Amino acid sequence: MASLVGDLDAADTARIAAEARRVASGRSWALLLCDIGRIGSLTSEARRTAVDGFRSVPIRGIAFFGGSRNSRSQSTLMANAMSLLNSRRDESPIRFFLTESEARVWLVQRRDELRRGAR
């Protein structure tokens, strides 16, 4: 899970993407859980770096929780940009939840869908 706190710059998003690549290494897909309850602003360079950094991560779903309308908008922009570069973007839903527990319930359901589809 990534907890995003404060304003994010390109170095921050590069570190987050590197960790996502490390965790997803050798896997056919990954699901992301992001706490955006304390996120600040994202610079345009941070968004570009995130898009480039996540290019090779096989994301099949992102669950965001918490956050203001502004943080949800910024997160949507970044996630959609990342999704556009994904050849399987139709299989990479983005969802927003009020609480972490709601987000985790959806991620379990999504994981189960992906496992059933792999059989």
The first five atom37 places (N, CA, C, CB, O) and aatype in JSON, in Angstrom:
{
  "aatype": [12, 0, 15, 10, 19, 7, 3, 10, 3, 0, 0, 3, 16, 0, 1, 9, 0, 0, 6, 0, 1, 1, 19, 0, 15, 7, 1, 15, 17, 0, 10, 10, 10, 4, 3, 9, 7, 1, 9, 7, 15, 10, 16, 15, 6, 0, 1, 1, 16, 0, 19, 3, 7, 13, 1, 15, 19, 14, 9, 1, 7, 9, 0, 13, 13, 7, 7, 15, 1, 2, 15, 1, 15, 5, 15, 16, 10, 12, 0, 2, 0, 12, 15, 10, 10, 2, 15, 1, 1, 3, 6, 15, 14, 9, 1, 13, 13, 10, 16, 6, 15, 6, 0, 1, 19, 17, 10, 19, 5, 1, 1, 3, 6, 10, 1, 1, 7, 0, 1],
  "atom_mask": [
    [1, 1, 1, 1, 1],
    [1, 1, 1, 1, 1],
    [1, 1, 1, 1, 1],
    [1, 1, 1, 1, 1],
    [1, 1, 1, 1, 1],
    [1, 1, 1, 0, 1],
    [1, 1, 1, 1, 1],
    [1, 1, 1, 1, 1],
    [1, 1, 1, 1, 1],
    [1, 1, 1, 1, 1],
    [1, 1, 1, 1, 1],
    [1, 1, 1, 1, 1],
    [1, 1, 1, 1, 1],
    [1, 1, 1, 1, 1],
    [1, 1, 1, 1, 1],
    [1, 1, 1, 1, 1],
    [1, 1, 1, 1, 1],
    [1, 1, 1, 1, 1],
    [1, 1, 1, 1, 1],
    [1, 1, 1, 1, 1],
    [1, 1, 1, 1, 1],
    [1, 1, 1, 1, 1],
    [1, 1, 1, 1, 1],
    [1, 1, 1, 1, 1],
    [1, 1, 1, 1, 1],
    [1, 1, 1, 0, 1],
    [1, 1, 1, 1, 1],
    [1, 1, 1, 1, 1],
    [1, 1, 1, 1, 1],
    [1, 1, 1, 1, 1],
    [1, 1, 1, 1, 1],
    [1, 1, 1, 1, 1],
    [1, 1, 1, 1, 1],
    [1, 1, 1, 1, 1],
    [1, 1, 1, 1, 1],
    [1, 1, 1, 1, 1],
    [1, 1, 1, 0, 1],
    [1, 1, 1, 1, 1],
    [1, 1, 1, 1, 1],
    [1, 1, 1, 0, 1],
    [1, 1, 1, 1, 1],
    [1, 1, 1, 1, 1],
    [1, 1, 1, 1, 1],
    [1, 1, 1, 1, 1],
    [1, 1, 1, 1, 1],
    [1, 1, 1, 1, 1],
    [1, 1, 1, 1, 1],
    [1, 1, 1, 1, 1],
    [1, 1, 1, 1, 1],
    [1, 1, 1, 1, 1],
    [1, 1, 1, 1, 1],
    [1, 1, 1, 1, 1],
    [1, 1, 1, 0, 1],
    [1, 1, 1, 1, 1],
    [1, 1, 1, 1, 1],
    [1, 1, 1, 1, 1],
    [1, 1, 1, 1, 1],
    [1, 1, 1, 1, 1],
    [1, 1, 1, 1, 1],
    [1, 1, 1, 1, 1],
    [1, 1, 1, 0, 1],
    [1, 1, 1, 1, 1],
    [1, 1, 1, 1, 1],
    [1, 1, 1, 1, 1],
    [1, 1, 1, 1, 1],
    [1, 1, 1, 0, 1],
    [1, 1, 1, 0, 1],
    [1, 1, 1, 1, 1],
    [1, 1, 1, 1, 1],
    [1, 1, 1, 1, 1],
    [1, 1, 1, 1, 1],
    [1, 1, 1, 1, 1],
    [1, 1, 1, 1, 1],
    [1, 1, 1, 1, 1],
    [1, 1, 1, 1, 1],
    [1, 1, 1, 1, 1],
    [1, 1, 1, 1, 1],
    [1, 1, 1, 1, 1],
    [1, 1, 1, 1, 1],
    [1, 1, 1, 1, 1],
    [1, 1, 1, 1, 1],
    [1, 1, 1, 1, 1],
    [1, 1, 1, 1, 1],
    [1, 1, 1, 1, 1],
    [1, 1, 1, 1, 1],
    [1, 1, 1, 1, 1],
    [1, 1, 1, 1, 1],
    [1, 1, 1, 1, 1],
    [1, 1, 1, 1, 1],
    [1, 1, 1, 1, 1],
    [1, 1, 1, 1, 1],
    [1, 1, 1, 1, 1],
    [1, 1, 1, 1, 1],
    [1, 1, 1, 1, 1],
    [1, 1, 1, 1, 1],
    [1, 1, 1, 1, 1],
    [1, 1, 1, 1, 1],
    [1, 1, 1, 1, 1],
    [1, 1, 1, 1, 1],
    [1, 1, 1, 1, 1],
    [1, 1, 1, 1, 1],
    [1, 1, 1, 1, 1],
    [1, 1, 1, 1, 1],
    [1, 1, 1, 1, 1],
    [1, 1, 1, 1, 1],
    [1, 1, 1, 1, 1],
    [1, 1, 1, 1, 1],
    [1, 1, 1, 1, 1],
    [1, 1, 1, 1, 1],
    [1, 1, 1, 1, 1],
    [1, 1, 1, 1, 1],
    [1, 1, 1, 1, 1],
    [1, 1, 1, 1, 1],
    [1, 1, 1, 1, 1],
    [1, 1, 1, 1, 1],
    [1, 1, 1, 1, 1],
    [1, 1, 1, 0, 1],
    [1, 1, 1, 1, 1],
    [1, 1, 1, 1, 1]
  ],
  "atom_positions": [
    [[0.85, -1.17, 0.0], [0.0, 0.0, 0.0], [0.89, 1.23, 0.0], [-0.97, 0.0, 1.22], [1.91, 1.28, 0.69]],
    [[0.5, 2.2, -0.78], [1.19, 3.48, -0.8], [0.34, 4.49, -0.05], [1.48, 3.95, -2.27], [-0.85, 4.66, -0.34]],
    [[0.96, 5.16, 0.91], [0.31, 6.28, 1.59], [0.98, 7.54, 1.09], [0.42, 6.16, 3.17], [2.16, 7.78, 1.35]],
    [[0.24, 8.33, 0.37], [0.79, 9.53, -0.25], [0.54, 10.71, 0.67], [0.18, 9.77, -1.65], [-0.61, 11.05, 0.97]],
    [[1.63, 11.35, 1.12], [1.53, 12.43, 2.1], [2.22, 13.67, 1.55], [2.15, 12.01, 3.46], [3.38, 13.62, 1.14]],
    [[1.5, 14.78, 1.55], [2.07, 16.05, 1.12], [2.15, 16.18, -0.38], [0.0, 0.0, 0.0], [1.6, 15.37, -1.12]],
    [[2.85, 17.21, -0.81], [3.04, 17.45, -2.24], [4.03, 16.42, -2.79], [3.56, 18.9, -2.49], [4.99, 16.05, -2.13]],
    [[3.77, 15.98, -4.01], [4.65, 14.99, -4.64], [5.35, 15.6, -5.83], [3.85, 13.74, -5.07], [4.74, 16.29, -6.66]],
    [[6.65, 15.34, -5.91], [7.41, 15.8, -7.06], [7.88, 14.58, -7.86], [8.63, 16.68, -6.62], [7.53, 13.44, -7.54]],
    [[8.65, 14.82, -8.89], [9.1, 13.74, -9.77], [9.91, 12.69, -9.03], [9.92, 14.31, -10.92], [9.77, 11.49, -9.3]],
    [[10.76, 13.11, -8.11], [11.58, 12.15, -7.35], [10.68, 11.23, -6.51], [12.58, 12.89, -6.44], [10.95, 10.03, -6.4]],
    [[9.63, 11.79, -5.93], [8.71, 10.98, -5.12], [8.02, 9.92, -5.99], [7.65, 11.87, -4.44], [7.99, 8.75, -5.63]],
    [[7.49, 10.34, -7.11], [6.76, 9.39, -7.95], [7.71, 8.37, -8.58], [5.98, 10.13, -9.04], [7.32, 7.23, -8.83]],
    [[8.95, 8.76, -8.83], [9.94, 7.81, -9.35], [10.21, 6.72, -8.31], [11.26, 8.53, -9.74], [10.33, 5.55, -8.66]],
    [[10.32, 7.1, -7.03], [10.53, 6.11, -5.96], [9.33, 5.18, -5.82], [10.8, 6.83, -4.62], [9.49, 3.97, -5.64]],
    [[8.14, 5.73, -5.9], [6.92, 4.92, -5.79], [6.85, 3.93, -6.96], [5.65, 5.82, -5.76], [6.53, 2.76, -6.76]],
    [[7.14, 4.4, -8.16], [7.09, 3.53, -9.34], [8.16, 2.44, -9.25], [7.28, 4.35, -10.62], [7.92, 1.29, -9.63]],
    [[9.34, 2.79, -8.76], [10.41, 1.79, -8.61], [9.99, 0.7, -7.63], [11.71, 2.46, -8.14], [10.25, -0.48, -7.87]],
    [[9.36, 1.07, -6.55], [8.88, 0.08, -5.58], [7.79, -0.79, -6.2], [8.35, 0.78, -4.31], [7.77, -2.0, -5.98]],
    [[6.89, -0.2, -6.97], [5.83, -0.97, -7.63], [6.45, -1.96, -8.62], [4.84, -0.02, -8.37], [5.99, -3.1, -8.72]],
    [[7.47, -1.54, -9.35], [8.14, -2.45, -10.29], [8.8, -3.6, -9.54], [9.19, -1.69, -11.15], [8.75, -4.75, -9.98]],
    [[9.42, -3.29, -8.4], [10.08, -4.33, -7.59], [9.06, -5.36, -7.1], [10.82, -3.69, -6.39], [9.28, -6.57, -7.22]],
    [[7.96, -4.87, -6.55], [6.93, -5.76, -6.01], [6.28, -6.59, -7.12], [5.86, -4.96, -5.26], [5.98, -7.77, -6.91]],
    [[6.06, -6.0, -8.27], [5.38, -6.69, -9.38], [6.31, -7.56, -10.21], [4.71, -5.68, -10.28], [5.85, -8.32, -11.06]],
    [[7.6, -7.46, -9.97], [8.57, -8.22, -10.75], [8.25, -9.71, -10.75], [9.99, -7.98, -10.21], [8.07, -10.32, -9.69]],
    [[8.17, -10.28, -11.94], [7.91, -11.7, -12.07], [6.45, -12.09, -11.94], [0.0, 0.0, 0.0], [6.12, -13.27, -11.99]],
    [[5.58, -11.13, -11.77], [4.15, -11.42, -11.64], [3.45, -11.04, -12.94], [3.52, -10.64, -10.43], [3.91, -10.18, -13.69]],
    [[2.32, -11.69, -13.19], [1.59, -11.38, -14.41], [0.67, -10.18, -14.24], [0.78, -12.58, -14.85], [0.23, -9.59, -15.23]],
    [[0.38, -9.8, -12.99], [-0.45, -8.62, -12.74], [-0.24, -8.12, -11.32], [-1.94, -8.93, -12.99], [0.27, -8.84, -10.45]],
    [[-0.64, -6.87, -11.09], [-0.53, -6.26, -9.76], [-1.77, -5.4, -9.51], [0.77, -5.41, -9.64], [-2.36, -4.84, -10.44]],
    [[-2.14, -5.31, -8.26], [-3.22, -4.42, -7.81], [-2.62, -3.39, -6.88], [-4.38, -5.22, -7.11], [-1.73, -3.71, -6.09]],
    [[-3.09, -2.15, -6.98], [-2.55, -1.08, -6.15], [-3.59, -0.58, -5.16], [-2.06, 0.07, -7.02], [-4.77, -0.45, -5.49]],
    [[-3.14, -0.31, -3.94], [-3.96, 0.28, -2.9], [-3.27, 1.57, -2.49], [-4.15, -0.69, -1.66], [-2.12, 1.55, -2.04]],
    [[-3.95, 2.7, -2.66], [-3.34, 4.01, -2.41], [-4.17, 4.84, -1.45], [-3.15, 4.76, -3.72], [-5.35, 5.1, -1.7]],
    [[-3.55, 5.25, -0.37], [-4.16, 6.15, 0.6], [-3.88, 7.58, 0.13], [-3.62, 5.9, 2.06], [-2.73, 8.02, 0.14]],
    [[-4.92, 8.29, -0.28], [-4.73, 9.66, -0.77], [-5.34, 10.68, 0.2], [-5.34, 9.83, -2.17], [-5.6, 11.83, -0.17]],
    [[-5.58, 10.25, 1.43], [-6.2, 11.11, 2.43], [-5.36, 12.3, 2.83], [0.0, 0.0, 0.0], [-5.89, 13.31, 3.31]],
    [[-4.04, 12.2, 2.65], [-3.16, 13.31, 3.05], [-2.27, 13.8, 1.92], [-2.29, 12.88, 4.22], [-1.23, 14.42, 2.14]],
    [[-2.7, 13.5, 0.69], [-1.9, 13.93, -0.46], [-2.08, 15.43, -0.68], [-2.31, 13.13, -1.74], [-3.14, 16.0, -0.45]],
    [[-1.01, 16.04, -1.13], [-1.06, 17.45, -1.5], [-1.24, 17.55, -3.01], [0.0, 0.0, 0.0], [-2.1, 16.89, -3.59]],
    [[-0.43, 18.36, -3.62], [-0.52, 18.51, -5.07], [0.52, 17.64, -5.76], [-0.34, 19.99, -5.48], [1.52, 17.24, -5.16]],
    [[0.26, 17.36, -7.01], [1.19, 16.62, -7.86], [1.67, 17.56, -8.95], [0.51, 15.34, -8.47], [0.86, 18.12, -9.69]],
    [[2.97, 17.73, -9.05], [3.47, 18.57, -10.12], [3.26, 17.85, -11.45], [4.98, 18.92, -9.9], [3.09, 16.63, -11.49]],
    [[3.27, 18.61, -12.53], [3.11, 17.99, -13.85], [4.27, 17.03, -14.12], [3.02, 19.07, -14.96], [4.09, 15.99, -14.75]],
    [[5.46, 17.38, -13.64], [6.61, 16.49, -13.8], [6.42, 15.2, -13.0], [7.91, 17.21, -13.35], [6.84, 14.13, -13.44]],
    [[5.79, 15.3, -11.83], [5.5, 14.1, -11.03], [4.55, 13.19, -11.78], [4.9, 14.48, -9.66], [4.73, 11.97, -11.78]],
    [[3.55, 13.76, -12.4], [2.6, 12.94, -13.16], [3.3, 12.25, -14.34], [1.42, 13.8, -13.67], [3.08, 11.06, -14.59]],
    [[4.13, 13.0, -15.07], [4.85, 12.41, -16.21], [5.79, 11.29, -15.74], [5.66, 13.5, -16.96], [5.88, 10.24, -16.38]],
    [[6.47, 11.52, -14.64], [7.4, 10.52, -14.11], [6.64, 9.27, -13.68], [8.2, 11.09, -12.92], [7.11, 8.16, -13.9]],
    [[5.47, 9.44, -13.07], [4.66, 8.29, -12.66], [4.22, 7.5, -13.88], [3.43, 8.75, -11.85], [4.29, 6.27, -13.89]],
    [[3.76, 8.19, -14.91], [3.31, 7.51, -16.13], [4.46, 6.69, -16.71], [2.78, 8.53, -17.17], [4.28, 5.51, -17.03]],
    [[5.62, 7.29, -16.84], [6.78, 6.58, -17.39], [7.22, 5.44, -16.47], [7.94, 7.54, -17.62], [7.54, 4.34, -16.94]],
    [[7.24, 5.7, -15.17], [7.72, 4.72, -14.22], [6.84, 3.5, -14.08], [0.0, 0.0, 0.0], [7.33, 2.4, -13.82]],
    [[5.54, 3.67, -14.26], [4.6, 2.56, -14.12], [4.35, 1.85, -15.45], [3.29, 3.06, -13.55], [3.58, 0.89, -15.5]],
    [[4.97, 2.31, -16.51], [4.74, 1.75, -17.84], [4.9, 0.23, -17.87], [5.68, 2.38, -18.84], [4.13, -0.46, -18.55]],
    [[5.87, -0.29, -17.16], [6.14, -1.73, -17.21], [5.48, -2.52, -16.08], [7.63, -1.98, -17.18], [5.7, -3.72, -15.95]],
    [[4.67, -1.85, -15.26], [3.98, -2.54, -14.17], [2.63, -3.03, -14.69], [3.81, -1.6, -12.92], [1.83, -2.22, -15.16]],
    [[2.36, -4.33, -14.61], [1.11, -4.88, -15.14], [-0.08, -4.63, -14.2], [1.26, -6.38, -15.4], [-0.62, -5.56, -13.61]],
    [[-0.48, -3.39, -14.08], [-1.55, -3.01, -13.16], [-2.89, -3.5, -13.71], [-1.59, -1.46, -12.94], [-3.22, -3.27, -14.87]],
    [[-3.64, -4.18, -12.85], [-4.97, -4.67, -13.24], [-6.05, -4.12, -12.31], [-4.99, -6.2, -13.23], [-7.16, -4.65, -12.27]],
    [[-5.73, -3.07, -11.57], [-6.72, -2.41, -10.74], [-6.05, -1.51, -9.72], [0.0, 0.0, 0.0], [-5.0, -1.83, -9.17]],
    [[-6.68, -0.36, -9.49], [-6.17, 0.59, -8.49], [-7.33, 0.98, -7.59], [-5.53, 1.85, -9.16], [-8.39, 1.39, -8.07]],
    [[-7.13, 0.84, -6.29], [-8.12, 1.27, -5.29], [-7.53, 2.43, -4.51], [-8.52, 0.09, -4.33], [-6.54, 2.28, -3.8]],
    [[-8.15, 3.58, -4.66], [-7.78, 4.77, -3.89], [-8.77, 4.91, -2.74], [-7.76, 6.06, -4.8], [-9.95, 4.59, -2.89]],
    [[-8.3, 5.38, -1.6], [-9.25, 5.67, -0.52], [-8.86, 6.95, 0.18], [-9.31, 4.5, 0.48], [-7.7, 7.38, 0.16]],
    [[-9.88, 7.55, 0.81], [-9.68, 8.83, 1.47], [-9.58, 9.94, 0.43], [0.0, 0.0, 0.0], [-9.84, 9.72, -0.75]],
    [[-9.22, 11.09, 0.89], [-8.94, 12.17, -0.04], [-10.1, 13.11, -0.33], [0.0, 0.0, 0.0], [-11.27, 12.75, -0.22]],
    [[-9.73, 14.29, -0.7], [-10.68, 15.33, -1.07], [-11.06, 15.18, -2.53], [-10.09, 16.74, -0.8], [-10.5, 14.34, -3.25]],
    [[-11.99, 15.98, -2.96], [-12.37, 15.98, -4.38], [-11.15, 16.31, -5.24], [-13.51, 17.0, -4.64], [-10.96, 15.71, -6.3]],
    [[-10.33, 17.25, -4.8], [-9.14, 17.63, -5.55], [-8.14, 16.47, -5.64], [-8.47, 18.85, -4.9], [-7.6, 16.2, -6.71]],
    [[-7.9, 15.79, -4.53], [-6.94, 14.68, -4.56], [-7.47, 13.53, -5.42], [-6.65, 14.18, -3.14], [-6.69, 12.85, -6.09]],
    [[-8.77, 13.31, -5.4], [-9.35, 12.27, -6.27], [-9.19, 12.66, -7.74], [-10.85, 12.04, -5.93], [-8.89, 11.82, -8.58]],
    [[-9.39, 13.95, -8.04], [-9.23, 14.42, -9.43], [-7.8, 14.23, -9.9], [-9.64, 15.9, -9.55], [-7.56, 13.75, -11.01]],
    [[-6.84, 14.63, -9.06], [-5.44, 14.48, -9.43], [-5.06, 13.02, -9.6], [-4.53, 15.13, -8.38], [-4.35, 12.65, -10.54]],
    [[-5.55, 12.19, -8.71], [-5.25, 10.75, -8.79], [-5.88, 10.14, -10.03], [-5.76, 10.02, -7.53], [-5.27, 9.28, -10.68]],
    [[-7.08, 10.56, -10.37], [-7.75, 10.07, -11.58], [-6.96, 10.44, -12.82], [-9.17, 10.62, -11.67], [-6.76, 9.61, -13.7]],
    [[-6.5, 11.68, -12.89], [-5.71, 12.11, -14.04], [-4.47, 11.26, -14.2], [-5.32, 13.59, -13.9], [-4.16, 10.79, -15.3]],
    [[-3.75, 11.05, -13.11], [-2.53, 10.27, -13.17], [-2.82, 8.82, -13.52], [-1.77, 10.36, -11.84], [-2.14, 8.24, -14.38]],
    [[-3.81, 8.22, -12.89], [-4.14, 6.81, -13.16], [-4.63, 6.62, -14.59], [-5.22, 6.32, -12.17], [-4.29, 5.63, -15.23]],
    [[-5.41, 7.57, -15.09], [-5.88, 7.46, -16.48], [-4.73, 7.59, -17.46], [-6.93, 8.54, -16.78], [-4.68, 6.88, -18.47]],
    [[-3.8, 8.47, -17.17], [-2.63, 8.61, -18.04], [-1.81, 7.33, -18.04], [-1.76, 9.8, -17.6], [-1.33, 6.89, -19.08]],
    [[-1.65, 6.72, -16.85], [-0.92, 5.46, -16.76], [-1.67, 4.38, -17.55], [-0.75, 5.04, -15.28], [-1.06, 3.56, -18.24]],
    [[-2.98, 4.38, -17.44], [-3.81, 3.38, -18.1], [-3.74, 3.5, -19.62], [-5.25, 3.51, -17.64], [-3.78, 2.48, -20.32]],
    [[-3.64, 4.71, -20.14], [-3.58, 4.9, -21.59], [-2.39, 4.2, -22.21], [-3.52, 6.38, -21.91], [-2.44, 3.78, -23.37]],
    [[-1.31, 4.07, -21.45], [-0.12, 3.41, -21.97], [-0.17, 1.9, -21.79], [1.11, 3.97, -21.29], [0.7, 1.18, -22.29]],
    [[-1.15, 1.43, -21.09], [-1.28, 0.02, -20.81], [-2.07, -0.64, -21.94], [-1.98, -0.22, -19.43], [-3.18, -0.22, -22.26]],
    [[-1.49, -1.66, -22.54], [-2.17, -2.33, -23.65], [-3.45, -3.03, -23.21], [-1.24, -3.33, -24.3], [-4.29, -3.38, -24.05]],
    [[-3.6, -3.25, -21.91], [-4.8, -3.92, -21.38], [-5.59, -2.95, -20.5], [-4.41, -5.19, -20.58], [-6.11, -3.35, -19.46]],
    [[-5.68, -1.7, -20.91], [-6.3, -0.67, -20.06], [-7.77, -0.96, -19.73], [-6.19, 0.67, -20.73], [-8.28, -0.53, -18.7]],
    [[-8.43, -1.7, -20.61], [-9.82, -2.06, -20.33], [-9.91, -3.02, -19.15], [-10.46, -2.68, -21.57], [-10.99, -3.2, -18.58]],
    [[-8.79, -3.63, -18.77], [-8.74, -4.56, -17.66], [-8.12, -3.94, -16.41], [-7.96, -5.79, -18.05], [-7.76, -4.65, -15.48]],
    [[-7.99, -2.63, -16.38], [-7.35, -1.94, -15.27], [-8.29, -0.91, -14.64], [-6.06, -1.25, -15.75], [-8.07, 0.3, -14.77]],
    [[-9.33, -1.38, -13.97], [-10.28, -0.43, -13.39], [-9.67, 0.4, -12.25], [-11.5, -1.17, -12.87], [-8.76, -0.03, -11.56]],
    [[-10.21, 1.59, -12.1], [-9.81, 2.52, -11.04], [-11.05, 2.78, -10.2], [-9.21, 3.87, -11.63], [-12.11, 3.13, -10.73]],
    [[-10.92, 2.6, -8.89], [-12.06, 2.82, -8.0], [-11.64, 3.69, -6.82], [-12.62, 1.48, -7.49], [-10.49, 3.67, -6.38]],
    [[-12.6, 4.46, -6.32], [-12.38, 5.32, -5.15], [-13.31, 4.87, -4.03], [-12.61, 6.82, -5.49], [-14.47, 4.53, -4.27]],
    [[-12.77, 4.87, -2.81], [-13.53, 4.44, -1.64], [-13.31, 5.43, -0.5], [-13.12, 3.01, -1.22], [-12.29, 6.12, -0.45]],
    [[-14.26, 5.48, 0.39], [-14.12, 6.35, 1.56], [-13.12, 5.78, 2.55], [-15.48, 6.54, 2.24], [-12.35, 6.52, 3.16]],
    [[-13.12, 4.45, 2.72], [-12.27, 3.84, 3.74], [-11.34, 2.79, 3.14], [-13.13, 3.22, 4.83], [-11.58, 2.26, 2.05]],
    [[-10.29, 2.5, 3.89], [-9.35, 1.47, 3.48], [-10.04, 0.1, 3.45], [-8.14, 1.44, 4.42], [-9.79, -0.69, 2.55]],
    [[-10.89, -0.17, 4.42], [-11.54, -1.49, 4.45], [-12.42, -1.71, 3.22], [-12.37, -1.64, 5.72], [-12.47, -2.81, 2.69]],
    [[-13.13, -0.67, 2.77], [-13.93, -0.79, 1.55], [-13.03, -1.05, 0.34], [-14.78, 0.49, 1.32], [-13.35, -1.88, -0.52]],
    [[-11.91, -0.36, 0.29], [-10.97, -0.54, -0.81], [-10.42, -1.96, -0.82], [-9.82, 0.47, -0.72], [-10.29, -2.58, -1.88]],
    [[-10.09, -2.46, 0.34], [-9.55, -3.82, 0.44], [-10.57, -4.88, 0.03], [-9.06, -4.1, 1.86], [-10.21, -5.89, -0.59]],
    [[-11.83, -4.67, 0.37], [-12.88, -5.61, -0.05], [-12.92, -5.68, -1.58], [-14.27, -5.19, 0.51], [-12.97, -6.77, -2.15]],
    [[-12.89, -4.53, -2.23], [-12.92, -4.5, -3.69], [-11.67, -5.17, -4.27], [-13.04, -3.06, -4.2], [-11.76, -5.9, -5.26]],
    [[-10.5, -4.93, -3.67], [-9.27, -5.54, -4.17], [-9.32, -7.06, -4.06], [-8.06, -5.0, -3.41], [-8.84, -7.76, -4.96]],
    [[-9.89, -7.58, -3.0], [-10.04, -9.04, -2.87], [-10.95, -9.56, -3.97], [-10.62, -9.41, -1.47], [-10.65, -10.59, -4.59]],
    [[-12.05, -8.86, -4.23], [-12.96, -9.27, -5.31], [-12.25, -9.22, -6.66], [-14.21, -8.38, -5.34], [-12.39, -10.13, -7.48]],
    [[-11.49, -8.16, -6.88], [-10.76, -7.99, -8.14], [-9.71, -9.09, -8.29], [-10.09, -6.59, -8.21], [-9.56, -9.67, -9.37]],
    [[-8.99, -9.38, -7.21], [-7.98, -10.45, -7.24], [-8.63, -11.78, -7.61], [-7.26, -10.55, -5.88], [-8.1, -12.53, -8.43]],
    [[-9.76, -12.06, -6.99], [-10.46, -13.31, -7.28], [-10.9, -13.39, -8.74], [-11.68, -13.46, -6.36], [-10.8, -14.44, -9.36]],
    [[-11.38, -12.27, -9.29], [-11.75, -12.23, -10.72], [-10.55, -12.55, -11.61], [-12.32, -10.83, -11.1], [-10.65, -13.33, -12.55]],
    [[-9.42, -11.93, -11.29], [-8.22, -12.14, -12.08], [-7.73, -13.58, -11.99], [-7.12, -11.18, -11.64], [-7.28, -14.16, -12.98]],
    [[-7.8, -14.15, -10.81], [-7.38, -15.55, -10.65], [-8.3, -16.5, -11.41], [-7.36, -15.94, -9.15], [-7.83, -17.45, -12.03]],
    [[-9.61, -16.23, -11.37], [-10.55, -17.07, -12.13], [-10.26, -16.98, -13.63], [-12.01, -16.66, -11.84], [-10.34, -17.97, -14.35]],
    [[-9.94, -15.78, -14.09], [-9.67, -15.57, -15.52], [-8.37, -16.22, -15.98], [0.0, 0.0, 0.0], [-8.2, -16.48, -17.17]],
    [[-7.46, -16.47, -15.06], [-6.17, -17.06, -15.42], [-6.25, -18.57, -15.58], [-5.14, -16.72, -14.37], [-5.31, -19.19, -16.09]],
    [[-7.34, -19.15, -15.16], [-7.47, -20.62, -15.24], [-7.82, -21.08, -16.62], [-8.52, -21.12, -14.29], [-7.96, -22.28, -16.85]]
  ]
}
